[in-house]
Amino acid sequence: MKRADDFQERRKHIAHLSDEELYQRFWKLTEQVVEPLLELGKKNTTPSIERSVLLRMGISSLETKPIVEGCMDRGLMGKGAGHVVYKLAKAKNISVKEAGTLLASGKCWDEVTELFKGGK
C-alpha cells in the first residue's frame, strides 16, 4: 500500500511563511497543545505524587501515608501535602521533619486546618 504524496497540498496554507514565521507558528501551536496539560498539573494531584513530594522533603515513608490521608480527609489535597507540612513548620517554628512527625501522629491537624482557612 503506497501513501499518496499530498505534502504540497497540505502545506499550501503555510507555504508563504518565512522560516522565522514558521518558527513562531510552531511555538504558538505548541503552547496551545501544552497549556491544558499544565493546567491539569497545577490543579490536580494524586496521593502518590503527594507522598513523593513528602519523601523529597525528608519525611519518612512510614509517615507520608497518614499525612496524605489527613490532607484528603480535611480537604487540603489541593494545597499540597508538602505545603501543609511546610506551613505548620513555619507557624510552630520547627523543622519540616518535626512538623511531618506531628501530623503523621495525628497531632496539630486542627491548627493546620485553621492556617489554611484563614487564607494565610
Sequence and secondary structure as in RCSB ss.txt:
>XXXX:A:sequence
MKRADDFQERRKHIAHLSDEELYQRFWKLTEQVVEPLLELGKKNTTPSIERSVLLRMGISSLETKPIVEGCMDRG
LMGKGAGHVVYKLAKAKNISVKEAGTLLASGKCWDEVTELFKGGK
>XXXX:A:secstr
      HHHHTGGGTT  HHHHHHHHHHHHHHHHHHHHHHHHH   HHHHHHHHHHTT  HHHHHHHHHHHHHTT
 GGG HHHHHHHHHHHHT  HHHHHHHHHTT SHHHHHHHHHTT 
